[in-house]
Amino acid sequence: MYLSRFLSLHALWVTVSSVMQHYPSVWGHYDVCKTQIYTEEGKVWDYMACQPEARDMIKYVKVTLDPPDITCGDPPETFCAMGNPYMCNNECDASTQELAHPPELMFDLEGRHPSTFWQSTTWKDYPKPLHVNITLSWNKTIELTDNIVITFESGRPDQMILEKSLDYGRTWQPYQYYATDCLDAFHMDPKSVRDLSQHTVLEIICTEEYSTGYMTNSKIIHFEIKDRFAFFAGPRLHNMASLYGQLDTTKKLRDFFTITDLRIRLLRPATGEIYVDEQHLARYFYAISDIRVYGRCKCNLHATGCKEENKRLLCECEHNTTGPDCGKCKKNYQGRPWSPGSYLPIPKGTANICIPSISSIGTNVCDNELLHCQNGGTCINNVRCQCPPAYTGILCEKLKCERDPGGCSQSSGPGAVSRGPLPPLAALLGVTGLLIF
């Protein structure tokens, strides 16, 4: 009895696990691209939408600074302490490891004390603006899944713009403006993400929430991804199906969370006051100790893996697709135009696999996975179609009467067959209503 009950519970658990593996988690990780199922025709592949897991994308980033000589330490210079802006005996020296603050310290693992950080030169050329562009590049299309977080050690800047690119840095669009006074800095009324809605989620706003100078407990700047997700998925992101439905059907929304590059434009350092103290310009500089960007490789729902190869991220494409983003069909699999996968219908989505070209049909003439015999033909061992009396051809796609001298237009009796147009390519490949994704 106990064994029977155990086996029943085990069977229930296997069934539940099998069903639940395809339901997206909080971040919608579709972790299976295909599974084998049993049908009346035997074991066949069942395809579904799939995508890589979200990860820390900073591990793969390339950073560039403009101007390139904006990092402090060459020549050495003194600057004021972070907590006490009037204690100006700290030194930045690029030639000494303990005193250097190179760009890579924006991304290192925190663990040394004091914390490590990149630092710019001081505002010694005031009133000339102290402008710095920090560009983060992945050479790969990335889908953001969590907030972008920037931790400053110098006090958060009075003015800053976060920008994004979708074409590898050729063009840029603003993501968000940051200022102590949005109206004065950017001629924009201040807003927060809480002021947005589903209908205005793509609005570019200026926020004053993250520009409070030297306050020691206020070092972090956010670009809120999760709060924008919540407009569709609910406050705790429980209804990801709703979010995926919107992402699937609204290209502008999908593109909003997609990047190839980020650019942090630092326009005015933290002053903590209205006027700049020209007697203590070593107080003013930028310093960043950490940048966090979480996301996944964009693979158009055609891959669960993304690998680094020759310092470049590449999707490990399935569904007979290829390319860095699985953005095209493989050779000999162009039987219909390439299409991205779809999150819909939840939970498995639609794979939209690439199918063989008619010219590439080989020994597996009627592979149950992809191809089907036409006009009532029967697939025999995947190598040939057994056709009805009136049809012939590899897939039973041709009328036998086409070979007769009189053709199919000959009317010799009530049973004569009239010649019609050849089936379209989609019909030859058996994709209309026959494939199970």
Secondary structure, DSSP 8 states (H G I E B T S, - for coil): -HHHHHHHHHHHHHHHHHHHTTS--TT-----SEEEEEETTEEEEEE--B----EEGGGG-EEEEESTT-BS-SS-EEE--SS-TT---EEE-TTSGGG---GGGGSS-S-SSS---EEB--STTTTS---EEEEEEEEEEEEE-S-EEEEESS-B-SEEEEEEESSTTSS-EEEEEEESSHHHHHS--B--GGG--TTTTT---EE-TT--BT-TT--EEEE-SHHHHHHHHTTTT--HHHHHHHHHH-HHHHHHTEEEEEEEEEEE---SSSS--TT-GGG---EEEEEE-EEEE--TTB-S-EEEETTEEEE---TTEESTTS-EE-TT--SS-----B--STTT-B-------GGG--S-TT-TTT---STT-EEETTTEEE--TTEESTTS-EEGGGGSTT-TT---STT---------HHHHTT-TTT---
